[in-house]
Amino acid sequence: MTLPVLTFASASHASDSYLLGPQDKLRIRVFEWRRSQDRVVQWEGLNDEFTVSADGTVSLPLVGVVPALDKTPTAVAQDIAGRLQRRMNLIAPPDTSVEVAQYRPIYVVGDVMKPGAFPFRPGMIVIQAVSLAEGLLRTPSQARDMVTVQGEMGQISLRRDALIARKARLESEAAGSGSIAFPATLLTRQTAPAIAALMQQEMLIFKTRAEAYRTQTEALNDLKDYLEKEVSSLEAQMGAEMTQTDLLNKELDGVSSLVAKGLAAAPRQYALERTKAEIQGDRLRLEAGMLRARQEISKADLSLLELKNKREGDIALDIRQTEQELQELANRGNVAQGLLRQISPLSLARGRATPVFMIMRAGQPGTDPVVVKDTDAVLPGDTVIASLPELAEPRPQGLPQMIPGEAAVGPDAPSASSAISAAN
């Protein structure tokens, strides 16, 4: 029997936009800037993780049921913001972000060590999915290590690219740049979906963190401006009080002289003295208010400094941790390459049959699995079927039956190891 062969986009030509589906877990954040209170308010009821239901919708408090099937996270965020604006009668929609906290799983079955459901990661290819199931069934030859090592190297390569993108973002934040200066190792491969997704994710984080820092800084600066205007107003009032006191002192001196000569009544002098005491009391209250305002200005300055120092400290710590992870990945990569060099391609050819990889994809016409290459892209919800048509060893109980067919991988097709080498 000849299996149908579907032309799957390889990992370097997949769609750049992820479309949501059932079982995707979304992390939703909603913030609103309230100028009257000089602060950013979090919508606690919505700032949580929500799962897309089987019918492709998300149920949210205050919002209701929001359709998410075949929509991008950005489109869902815009829909939520618009619904909140209309329902809460807001002047402007609140700042809303939606990101995928956990992708819907993939399923690996067939001639693998541990079939089952596994978490999806962007940029995943077939051979990496098989490695999550601990590789193909063990054979008497050295092939029992090949799939695992190749999958490990693929994961190392993907993780290394993610760390390089994160380091570029952190260094741009530390330098105060308006955009991320990605290194040439990523820019030369930015057309690959996995690399493009990493870069877009880091740019989104960069923008979100910069906007949060800008909002907090502007709020503190607005508070300082208000307090400085209050100080100016109090100073003007004190100036008026001093002028009034000078005039009152002159009048009091004249009346006191007349009272001493018996030309004016003493009660008039007493009234002027009471007025003078009241003015002095008002001046003391103004001085206390000015002192309070200046103390608040000092607190705002201190908050600005603490905010800046905390941001710089967090960035420096993240850079150091990222560099440590990159070094650990380099060590793991060296070990994996050493293991690959010890495996003889000749003994592999003698010891096992060529594996056949198939995918059942939700939403594709037809229900039959299609043959794919080990370097083809895997999408969330896919079922990856691995089979060894000429497997000599008995299969453990409980595994699905193999689906026979011809392998679509020819002698000239790129293997997982060559794809990993190209990525490196």
C-alpha positions as a Markdown table, in Angstrom:
| # | Residue | x | y | z |
|---|---|---|---|---|
| 1 | Met | 0.0 | 0.0 | 0.0 |
| 2 | Thr | 1.3 | 3.5 | -0.9 |
| 3 | Leu | 0.7 | 6.1 | 1.7 |
| 4 | Pro | -0.3 | 9.7 | 0.6 |
| 5 | Val | 2.5 | 12.2 | 0.9 |
| 6 | Leu | 1.6 | 15.6 | 2.1 |
| 7 | Thr | 4.0 | 18.5 | 1.5 |
| 8 | Phe | 4.6 | 19.8 | 5.0 |
| 9 | Ala | 6.3 | 23.1 | 5.4 |
| 10 | Ser | 9.7 | 22.6 | 6.9 |
| 11 | Ala | 10.7 | 24.4 | 10.1 |
| 12 | Ser | 12.1 | 27.2 | 8.1 |
| 13 | His | 8.9 | 27.9 | 6.1 |
| 14 | Ala | 6.1 | 27.6 | 8.7 |
| 15 | Ser | 3.6 | 30.4 | 9.4 |
| 16 | Asp | 4.9 | 33.3 | 11.5 |
| 17 | Ser | 1.5 | 33.8 | 13.2 |
| 18 | Tyr | 0.3 | 31.2 | 15.7 |
| 19 | Leu | -3.4 | 30.5 | 15.6 |
| 20 | Leu | -5.1 | 29.4 | 18.8 |
| 21 | Gly | -7.0 | 26.2 | 19.3 |
| 22 | Pro | -8.6 | 24.1 | 22.1 |
| 23 | Gln | -6.3 | 23.2 | 25.1 |
| 24 | Asp | -4.1 | 26.3 | 24.5 |
| 25 | Lys | -3.5 | 27.9 | 27.9 |
| 26 | Leu | -3.4 | 31.7 | 27.7 |
| 27 | Arg | -1.8 | 34.2 | 30.1 |
| 28 | Ile | -3.9 | 37.4 | 30.1 |
| 29 | Arg | -2.8 | 40.7 | 31.5 |
| 30 | Val | -5.1 | 43.8 | 31.7 |
| 31 | Phe | -3.8 | 47.2 | 33.0 |
| 32 | Glu | -5.4 | 50.7 | 33.0 |
| 33 | Trp | -3.7 | 54.0 | 33.6 |
| 34 | Arg | -5.8 | 56.2 | 35.9 |
| 35 | Arg | -4.4 | 59.7 | 35.6 |
| 36 | Ser | -6.7 | 61.0 | 38.3 |
| 37 | Gln | -4.9 | 58.7 | 40.8 |
| 38 | Asp | -1.5 | 58.9 | 39.2 |
| 39 | Arg | -1.1 | 55.1 | 39.1 |
| 40 | Val | -1.4 | 52.0 | 36.9 |
| 41 | Val | -4.3 | 49.7 | 38.0 |
| 42 | Gln | -4.3 | 45.9 | 37.4 |
| 43 | Trp | -7.5 | 44.2 | 36.7 |
| 44 | Glu | -7.1 | 41.4 | 39.2 |
| 45 | Gly | -10.0 | 39.4 | 38.0 |
| 46 | Leu | -8.6 | 39.1 | 34.5 |
| 47 | Asn | -4.9 | 38.8 | 35.2 |
| 48 | Asp | -4.7 | 35.1 | 35.2 |
| 49 | Glu | -4.3 | 32.0 | 33.0 |
| 50 | Phe | -7.3 | 30.7 | 31.0 |
| 51 | Thr | -7.6 | 27.6 | 28.8 |
| 52 | Val | -9.3 | 27.6 | 25.4 |
| 53 | Ser | -12.3 | 25.3 | 25.6 |
| 54 | Ala | -13.2 | 22.5 | 23.2 |
| 55 | Asp | -15.4 | 24.8 | 21.2 |
| 56 | Gly | -12.6 | 27.3 | 20.7 |
| 57 | Thr | -13.7 | 30.0 | 23.2 |
| 58 | Val | -12.4 | 31.5 | 26.4 |
| 59 | Ser | -14.7 | 32.4 | 29.3 |
| 60 | Leu | -13.5 | 35.5 | 31.1 |
| 61 | Pro | -15.0 | 37.4 | 34.1 |
| 62 | Leu | -16.5 | 40.8 | 33.2 |
| 63 | Val | -16.1 | 39.9 | 29.5 |
| 64 | Gly | -18.0 | 36.7 | 28.9 |
| 65 | Val | -17.3 | 34.2 | 26.2 |
| 66 | Val | -14.6 | 35.4 | 23.7 |
| 67 | Pro | -14.0 | 33.4 | 20.5 |
| 68 | Ala | -10.4 | 32.4 | 20.1 |
| 69 | Leu | -10.4 | 29.6 | 17.5 |
| 70 | Asp | -8.0 | 30.2 | 14.6 |
| 71 | Lys | -7.2 | 33.7 | 16.0 |
| 72 | Thr | -3.8 | 35.1 | 16.9 |
| 73 | Pro | -3.1 | 36.1 | 20.6 |
| 74 | Thr | -2.9 | 39.8 | 19.4 |
| 75 | Ala | -6.4 | 39.6 | 17.8 |
| 76 | Val | -7.8 | 38.0 | 21.0 |
| 77 | Ala | -6.2 | 40.8 | 23.1 |
| 78 | Gln | -7.8 | 43.5 | 20.9 |
| 79 | Asp | -11.2 | 41.8 | 21.1 |
| 80 | Ile | -11.0 | 41.6 | 25.0 |
| 81 | Ala | -9.9 | 45.3 | 25.2 |
| 82 | Gly | -12.8 | 46.4 | 23.0 |
| 83 | Arg | -15.3 | 44.3 | 24.9 |
| 84 | Leu | -14.1 | 45.8 | 28.2 |
| 85 | Gln | -14.2 | 49.3 | 26.9 |
| 86 | Arg | -17.8 | 48.9 | 25.7 |
| 87 | Arg | -19.0 | 47.0 | 28.8 |
| 88 | Met | -17.3 | 49.3 | 31.4 |
| 89 | Asn | -18.0 | 52.5 | 29.4 |
| 90 | Leu | -14.3 | 53.4 | 29.3 |
| 91 | Ile | -13.0 | 56.3 | 27.3 |
| 92 | Ala | -10.2 | 54.2 | 25.9 |
| 93 | Pro | -9.7 | 50.5 | 25.9 |
| 94 | Pro | -7.4 | 49.1 | 28.7 |
| 95 | Asp | -3.9 | 47.9 | 27.8 |
| 96 | Thr | -4.4 | 44.2 | 27.2 |
| 97 | Ser | -1.9 | 41.5 | 26.4 |
| 98 | Val | -2.5 | 37.8 | 25.6 |
| 99 | Glu | 0.4 | 35.3 | 25.3 |
| 100 | Val | 0.4 | 31.5 | 25.1 |
| 101 | Ala | 1.5 | 30.2 | 28.5 |
| 102 | Gln | 1.3 | 26.6 | 27.3 |
| 103 | Tyr | 0.6 | 25.3 | 23.9 |
| 104 | Arg | -1.8 | 22.5 | 23.2 |
| 105 | Pro | 0.1 | 19.2 | 23.3 |
| 106 | Ile | 1.3 | 17.0 | 20.6 |
| 107 | Tyr | 1.0 | 13.2 | 20.6 |
| 108 | Val | 3.8 | 10.7 | 19.8 |
| 109 | Val | 2.8 | 7.1 | 19.1 |
| 110 | Gly | 4.0 | 4.0 | 17.3 |
| 111 | Asp | 7.4 | 2.5 | 17.7 |
| 112 | Val | 8.7 | 4.8 | 20.4 |
| 113 | Met | 9.8 | 4.0 | 23.9 |
| 114 | Lys | 7.2 | 6.0 | 25.8 |
| 115 | Pro | 4.2 | 7.1 | 23.6 |
| 116 | Gly | 1.9 | 9.8 | 24.9 |
| 117 | Ala | 1.1 | 13.5 | 25.0 |
| 118 | Phe | 3.9 | 16.0 | 25.3 |
| 119 | Pro | 4.2 | 19.8 | 25.6 |
| 120 | Phe | 4.7 | 21.6 | 22.3 |
| 121 | Arg | 7.5 | 24.2 | 21.8 |
| 122 | Pro | 7.7 | 26.6 | 18.9 |
| 123 | Gly | 10.0 | 25.5 | 16.1 |
| 124 | Met | 9.7 | 21.8 | 17.0 |
| 125 | Ile | 10.4 | 19.3 | 14.3 |
| 126 | Val | 9.5 | 15.6 | 14.0 |
| 127 | Ile | 12.7 | 14.2 | 15.3 |
| 128 | Gln | 12.5 | 16.4 | 18.3 |
| 129 | Ala | 9.0 | 15.2 | 19.0 |
| 130 | Val | 10.2 | 11.6 | 18.8 |
| 131 | Ser | 13.0 | 12.4 | 21.3 |
| 132 | Leu | 10.4 | 13.5 | 23.8 |
| 133 | Ala | 9.1 | 10.0 | 23.7 |
| 134 | Glu | 12.6 | 8.8 | 24.5 |
| 135 | Gly | 13.3 | 7.9 | 20.8 |
| 136 | Leu | 12.5 | 4.9 | 18.7 |
| 137 | Leu | 12.3 | 1.4 | 20.1 |
| 138 | Arg | 15.7 | 0.1 | 21.1 |
| 139 | Thr | 17.4 | -2.3 | 18.7 |
| 140 | Pro | 20.5 | -4.4 | 19.3 |
| 141 | Ser | 22.7 | -1.9 | 17.4 |
| 142 | Gln | 24.1 | 1.5 | 18.3 |
| 143 | Ala | 20.9 | 3.1 | 16.8 |
| 144 | Arg | 19.4 | 3.1 | 20.3 |
| 145 | Asp | 21.4 | 6.3 | 21.0 |
| 146 | Met | 21.2 | 8.1 | 17.7 |
| 147 | Val | 17.6 | 9.5 | 17.9 |
| 148 | Thr | 18.1 | 10.6 | 21.5 |
| 149 | Val | 21.4 | 12.3 | 20.8 |
| 150 | Gln | 20.1 | 14.0 | 17.7 |
| 151 | Gly | 17.0 | 15.2 | 19.5 |
| 152 | Glu | 19.1 | 16.5 | 22.3 |
| 153 | Met | 21.3 | 18.5 | 19.9 |
| 154 | Gly | 18.2 | 19.9 | 18.3 |
| 155 | Gln | 16.8 | 21.0 | 21.6 |
| 156 | Ile | 20.2 | 22.5 | 22.5 |
| 157 | Ser | 20.3 | 24.5 | 19.3 |
| 158 | Leu | 16.7 | 25.8 | 19.8 |
| 159 | Arg | 17.4 | 26.7 | 23.4 |
| 160 | Arg | 20.7 | 28.4 | 22.5 |
| 161 | Asp | 19.0 | 30.6 | 19.9 |
| 162 | Ala | 16.4 | 31.5 | 22.5 |
| 163 | Leu | 19.1 | 32.5 | 25.0 |
| 164 | Ile | 21.0 | 34.5 | 22.3 |
| 165 | Ala | 17.8 | 36.4 | 21.5 |
| 166 | Arg | 17.2 | 37.0 | 25.2 |
| 167 | Lys | 20.7 | 38.2 | 25.8 |
| 168 | Ala | 20.4 | 40.7 | 22.9 |
| 169 | Arg | 17.2 | 42.0 | 24.4 |
| 170 | Leu | 18.7 | 42.4 | 27.8 |
| 171 | Glu | 21.8 | 44.2 | 26.5 |
| 172 | Ser | 19.6 | 46.6 | 24.5 |
| 173 | Glu | 17.6 | 47.3 | 27.6 |
| 174 | Ala | 20.8 | 47.9 | 29.6 |
| 175 | Ala | 22.0 | 50.3 | 26.9 |
| 176 | Gly | 18.7 | 52.2 | 26.9 |
| 177 | Ser | 18.2 | 51.5 | 23.2 |
| 178 | Gly | 14.8 | 52.0 | 21.5 |
| 179 | Ser | 15.0 | 48.6 | 19.7 |
| 180 | Ile | 16.8 | 45.3 | 20.0 |
| 181 | Ala | 20.2 | 44.9 | 18.3 |
| 182 | Phe | 20.0 | 41.2 | 17.4 |
| 183 | Pro | 23.4 | 39.5 | 16.5 |
| 184 | Ala | 24.2 | 38.3 | 13.0 |
| 185 | Thr | 23.8 | 34.7 | 14.0 |
| 186 | Leu | 20.0 | 35.3 | 14.3 |
| 187 | Leu | 19.6 | 38.0 | 11.6 |
| 188 | Thr | 20.9 | 35.7 | 8.9 |
| 189 | Arg | 18.2 | 33.1 | 9.8 |
| 190 | Gln | 15.4 | 35.5 | 10.7 |
| 191 | Thr | 13.2 | 34.1 | 7.8 |
| 192 | Ala | 13.1 | 30.7 | 9.7 |
| 193 | Pro | 9.8 | 30.5 | 11.6 |
| 194 | Ala | 11.5 | 29.4 | 14.8 |
| 195 | Ile | 14.0 | 32.2 | 14.8 |
| 196 | Ala | 11.3 | 34.7 | 13.7 |
| 197 | Ala | 9.1 | 33.6 | 16.6 |
| 198 | Leu | 12.0 | 34.0 | 19.1 |
| 199 | Met | 12.8 | 37.5 | 17.8 |
| 200 | Gln | 9.1 | 38.5 | 17.8 |
| 201 | Gln | 8.7 | 37.2 | 21.4 |
| 202 | Glu | 11.7 | 39.1 | 22.6 |
| 203 | Met | 10.6 | 42.3 | 20.8 |
| 204 | Leu | 7.2 | 42.0 | 22.5 |
| 205 | Ile | 8.8 | 41.5 | 25.9 |
| 206 | Phe | 11.2 | 44.5 | 25.2 |
| 207 | Lys | 8.2 | 46.7 | 24.3 |
| 208 | Thr | 6.1 | 45.6 | 27.3 |
| 209 | Arg | 8.9 | 46.1 | 29.8 |
| 210 | Ala | 9.9 | 49.5 | 28.3 |
| 211 | Glu | 6.3 | 50.6 | 28.4 |
| 212 | Ala | 5.8 | 49.6 | 32.0 |
| 213 | Tyr | 9.0 | 51.4 | 33.0 |
| 214 | Arg | 8.0 | 54.5 | 31.1 |
| 215 | Thr | 4.5 | 54.5 | 32.6 |
| 216 | Gln | 5.9 | 54.2 | 36.2 |
| 217 | Thr | 8.4 | 56.9 | 35.5 |
| 218 | Glu | 5.9 | 59.2 | 34.0 |
| 219 | Ala | 3.5 | 58.7 | 37.0 |
| 220 | Leu | 6.3 | 59.6 | 39.5 |
| 221 | Asn | 7.3 | 62.7 | 37.4 |
| 222 | Asp | 3.6 | 63.8 | 37.2 |
| 223 | Leu | 3.5 | 63.5 | 41.0 |
| 224 | Lys | 6.6 | 65.6 | 41.3 |
| 225 | Asp | 5.2 | 68.3 | 38.9 |
| 226 | Tyr | 2.0 | 68.5 | 41.0 |
| 227 | Leu | 4.0 | 68.8 | 44.3 |
| 228 | Glu | 6.3 | 71.5 | 42.8 |
| 229 | Lys | 3.3 | 73.5 | 41.7 |
| 230 | Glu | 1.9 | 73.1 | 45.2 |
| 231 | Val | 5.2 | 74.4 | 46.7 |
| 232 | Ser | 5.1 | 77.4 | 44.3 |
| 233 | Ser | 1.5 | 78.2 | 45.4 |
| 234 | Leu | 2.5 | 78.0 | 49.0 |
| 235 | Glu | 5.5 | 80.3 | 48.5 |
| 236 | Ala | 3.2 | 82.9 | 46.8 |
| 237 | Gln | 0.8 | 82.7 | 49.7 |
| 238 | Met | 3.6 | 83.2 | 52.2 |
| 239 | Gly | 4.8 | 86.2 | 50.2 |
| 240 | Ala | 1.3 | 87.7 | 50.5 |
| 241 | Glu | 1.3 | 86.9 | 54.2 |
| 242 | Met | 4.6 | 88.7 | 54.7 |
| 243 | Thr | 3.4 | 91.8 | 52.9 |
| 244 | Gln | 0.2 | 91.8 | 55.0 |
| 245 | Thr | 2.3 | 91.4 | 58.1 |
| 246 | Asp | 4.5 | 94.4 | 57.2 |
| 247 | Leu | 1.5 | 96.6 | 56.6 |
| 248 | Leu | -0.1 | 95.4 | 59.8 |
| 249 | Asn | 3.1 | 96.1 | 61.8 |
| 250 | Lys | 3.2 | 99.7 | 60.5 |
| 251 | Glu | -0.4 | 100.2 | 61.3 |
| 252 | Leu | 0.1 | 98.7 | 64.8 |
| 253 | Asp | 3.1 | 101.0 | 65.5 |
| 254 | Gly | 1.0 | 104.0 | 64.6 |
| 255 | Val | -2.0 | 103.0 | 66.7 |
| 256 | Ser | 0.3 | 102.1 | 69.7 |
| 257 | Ser | 1.8 | 105.6 | 69.5 |
| 258 | Leu | -1.7 | 107.1 | 69.5 |
| 259 | Val | -2.8 | 104.9 | 72.4 |
| 260 | Ala | 0.2 | 106.0 | 74.4 |
| 261 | Lys | -0.7 | 109.6 | 73.8 |
| 262 | Gly | -4.3 | 109.0 | 74.7 |
| 263 | Leu | -5.5 | 109.8 | 71.1 |
| 264 | Ala | -6.8 | 106.3 | 70.3 |
| 265 | Ala | -8.7 | 103.6 | 72.1 |
| 266 | Ala | -6.9 | 100.6 | 73.4 |
| 267 | Pro | -9.4 | 98.1 | 71.9 |
| 268 | Arg | -8.3 | 99.1 | 68.4 |
| 269 | Gln | -4.7 | 98.2 | 69.3 |
| 270 | Tyr | -5.9 | 94.8 | 70.7 |
| 271 | Ala | -7.8 | 94.0 | 67.5 |
| 272 | Leu | -4.7 | 94.7 | 65.4 |
| 273 | Glu | -2.6 | 92.5 | 67.6 |
| 274 | Arg | -5.2 | 89.6 | 67.3 |
| 275 | Thr | -5.1 | 90.0 | 63.5 |
| 276 | Lys | -1.3 | 89.8 | 63.6 |
| 277 | Ala | -1.4 | 86.6 | 65.7 |
| 278 | Glu | -3.8 | 85.1 | 63.2 |
| 279 | Ile | -1.6 | 85.9 | 60.3 |
| 280 | Gln | 1.4 | 84.4 | 62.1 |
| 281 | Gly | -0.6 | 81.2 | 62.6 |
| 282 | Asp | -1.5 | 81.1 | 58.9 |
| 283 | Arg | 2.1 | 81.5 | 58.0 |
| 284 | Leu | 3.1 | 78.6 | 60.3 |
| 285 | Arg | 0.5 | 76.4 | 58.6 |
| 286 | Leu | 1.8 | 77.4 | 55.1 |
| 287 | Glu | 5.4 | 76.6 | 56.2 |
| 288 | Ala | 4.2 | 73.1 | 57.4 |
| 289 | Gly | 2.4 | 72.5 | 54.1 |
| 290 | Met | 5.5 | 73.5 | 52.2 |
| 291 | Leu | 7.7 | 71.2 | 54.3 |
| 292 | Arg | 5.3 | 68.3 | 53.6 |
| 293 | Ala | 5.2 | 68.9 | 49.9 |
| 294 | Arg | 9.0 | 69.1 | 49.7 |
| 295 | Gln | 9.2 | 65.8 | 51.7 |
| 296 | Glu | 6.9 | 64.2 | 49.1 |
| 297 | Ile | 9.1 | 65.5 | 46.3 |
| 298 | Ser | 12.1 | 63.9 | 48.0 |
| 299 | Lys | 10.2 | 60.6 | 48.2 |
| 300 | Ala | 9.3 | 60.8 | 44.5 |
| 301 | Asp | 12.9 | 61.4 | 43.6 |
| 302 | Leu | 13.9 | 58.4 | 45.8 |
| 303 | Ser | 11.2 | 56.2 | 44.1 |
| 304 | Leu | 12.5 | 57.2 | 40.7 |
| 305 | Leu | 16.1 | 56.3 | 41.7 |
| 306 | Glu | 15.0 | 53.0 | 43.3 |
| 307 | Leu | 13.0 | 52.1 | 40.1 |
| 308 | Lys | 16.0 | 52.8 | 37.9 |
| 309 | Asn | 18.4 | 50.9 | 40.1 |
| 310 | Lys | 16.1 | 47.9 | 40.4 |
| 311 | Arg | 15.6 | 47.8 | 36.6 |
| 312 | Glu | 19.4 | 48.0 | 36.0 |
| 313 | Gly | 20.0 | 45.4 | 38.7 |
| 314 | Asp | 17.4 | 42.9 | 37.4 |
| 315 | Ile | 18.8 | 43.3 | 33.8 |
| 316 | Ala | 22.4 | 42.7 | 35.0 |
| 317 | Leu | 21.3 | 39.6 | 36.9 |
| 318 | Asp | 19.4 | 38.3 | 33.9 |
| 319 | Ile | 22.4 | 38.8 | 31.6 |
| 320 | Arg | 24.6 | 36.9 | 34.0 |
| 321 | Gln | 22.2 | 34.0 | 34.3 |
| 322 | Thr | 21.7 | 33.9 | 30.5 |
| 323 | Glu | 25.5 | 33.7 | 30.0 |
| 324 | Gln | 25.7 | 30.9 | 32.5 |
| 325 | Glu | 23.0 | 29.0 | 30.7 |
| 326 | Leu | 24.7 | 29.5 | 27.3 |
| 327 | Gln | 27.9 | 28.1 | 28.8 |
| 328 | Glu | 26.1 | 25.1 | 30.1 |
| 329 | Leu | 24.5 | 24.5 | 26.7 |
| 330 | Ala | 27.9 | 24.7 | 25.1 |
| 331 | Asn | 29.1 | 21.9 | 27.4 |
| 332 | Arg | 26.1 | 19.8 | 26.7 |
| 333 | Gly | 26.5 | 20.3 | 23.0 |
| 334 | Asn | 30.2 | 19.2 | 23.1 |
| 335 | Val | 29.2 | 16.0 | 25.0 |
| 336 | Ala | 26.4 | 15.2 | 22.4 |
| 337 | Gln | 28.8 | 15.8 | 19.5 |
| 338 | Gly | 31.3 | 13.4 | 21.1 |
| 339 | Leu | 28.6 | 10.7 | 21.4 |
| 340 | Leu | 27.6 | 11.2 | 17.7 |
| 341 | Arg | 31.2 | 10.8 | 16.6 |
| 342 | Gln | 31.3 | 7.4 | 18.4 |
| 343 | Ile | 28.3 | 6.0 | 16.4 |
| 344 | Ser | 29.2 | 4.3 | 13.2 |
| 345 | Pro | 26.9 | 5.0 | 10.3 |
| 346 | Leu | 27.8 | 1.6 | 8.8 |
| 347 | Ser | 26.6 | -0.3 | 11.9 |
| 348 | Leu | 23.5 | 1.8 | 12.0 |
| 349 | Ala | 22.6 | 0.8 | 8.4 |
| 350 | Arg | 23.1 | -2.9 | 9.3 |
| 351 | Gly | 21.4 | -2.8 | 12.6 |
| 352 | Arg | 18.0 | -1.2 | 11.8 |
| 353 | Ala | 15.5 | -0.4 | 9.1 |
| 354 | Thr | 14.8 | 3.1 | 7.9 |
| 355 | Pro | 12.1 | 4.6 | 10.2 |
| 356 | Val | 8.9 | 6.0 | 8.7 |
| 357 | Phe | 7.4 | 9.2 | 10.3 |
| 358 | Met | 3.8 | 10.1 | 9.7 |
| 359 | Ile | 1.6 | 12.9 | 11.0 |
| 360 | Met | -2.1 | 13.1 | 11.6 |
| 361 | Arg | -3.0 | 16.8 | 11.6 |
| 362 | Ala | -6.2 | 18.3 | 12.9 |
| 363 | Gly | -8.0 | 20.4 | 10.3 |
| 364 | Gln | -6.3 | 18.8 | 7.3 |
| 365 | Pro | -8.6 | 17.1 | 4.7 |
| 366 | Gly | -8.9 | 13.4 | 5.2 |
| 367 | Thr | -8.2 | 11.3 | 8.2 |
| 368 | Asp | -5.3 | 9.1 | 7.0 |
| 369 | Pro | -1.8 | 9.9 | 8.3 |
| 370 | Val | 0.7 | 11.3 | 5.8 |
| 371 | Val | 4.4 | 10.6 | 5.5 |
| 372 | Val | 6.8 | 13.3 | 6.5 |
| 373 | Lys | 10.5 | 13.9 | 6.9 |
| 374 | Asp | 12.3 | 13.9 | 10.3 |
| 375 | Thr | 13.0 | 17.6 | 9.7 |
| 376 | Asp | 9.4 | 18.7 | 9.0 |
| 377 | Ala | 7.7 | 21.0 | 11.3 |
| 378 | Val | 5.3 | 19.8 | 14.0 |
| 379 | Leu | 2.3 | 21.9 | 15.0 |
| 380 | Pro | 0.3 | 22.0 | 18.2 |
| 381 | Gly | -2.3 | 19.2 | 18.3 |
| 382 | Asp | -0.4 | 17.0 | 15.8 |
| 383 | Thr | -0.1 | 13.2 | 16.2 |
| 384 | Val | 3.3 | 12.0 | 15.3 |
| 385 | Ile | 3.5 | 8.3 | 14.3 |
| 386 | Ala | 6.9 | 6.6 | 14.2 |
| 387 | Ser | 7.2 | 3.1 | 12.7 |
| 388 | Leu | 10.0 | 0.6 | 12.0 |
| 389 | Pro | 8.6 | -1.7 | 9.3 |
| 390 | Glu | 11.4 | -4.2 | 9.6 |
| 391 | Leu | 11.8 | -4.1 | 13.4 |
| 392 | Ala | 13.3 | -7.4 | 14.5 |
| 393 | Glu | 12.6 | -7.1 | 18.2 |
| 394 | Pro | 9.1 | -7.7 | 19.7 |
| 395 | Arg | 7.2 | -4.5 | 20.5 |
| 396 | Pro | 6.3 | -4.0 | 24.2 |
| 397 | Gln | 2.6 | -4.6 | 25.0 |
| 398 | Gly | 0.2 | -1.6 | 24.8 |
| 399 | Leu | 1.8 | 0.2 | 21.8 |
| 400 | Pro | -0.3 | 1.0 | 18.8 |
| 401 | Gln | 0.0 | -1.1 | 15.6 |
| 402 | Met | 2.5 | 0.1 | 13.0 |
| 403 | Ile | 1.0 | 1.7 | 9.9 |
| 404 | Pro | 2.8 | 0.2 | 6.9 |
| 405 | Gly | 4.0 | 2.3 | 4.0 |
| 406 | Glu | 7.0 | 3.6 | 2.2 |
| 407 | Ala | 9.3 | 6.1 | 3.7 |
| 408 | Ala | 9.2 | 9.5 | 2.1 |
| 409 | Val | 12.8 | 10.2 | 3.1 |
| 410 | Gly | 15.1 | 9.6 | 0.2 |
| 411 | Pro | 18.9 | 9.3 | 0.2 |
| 412 | Asp | 19.2 | 12.9 | -0.7 |
| 413 | Ala | 16.8 | 14.2 | 1.9 |
| 414 | Pro | 18.4 | 16.1 | 4.8 |
| 415 | Ser | 18.6 | 14.2 | 8.0 |
| 416 | Ala | 18.2 | 15.6 | 11.5 |
| 417 | Ser | 21.9 | 15.6 | 12.0 |
| 418 | Ser | 22.5 | 17.7 | 8.9 |
| 419 | Ala | 19.7 | 20.1 | 9.8 |
| 420 | Ile | 21.3 | 20.5 | 13.2 |
| 421 | Ser | 24.7 | 21.1 | 11.7 |
| 422 | Ala | 23.2 | 23.7 | 9.4 |
| 423 | Ala | 21.6 | 25.4 | 12.3 |
| 424 | Asn | 24.8 | 25.4 | 14.2 |
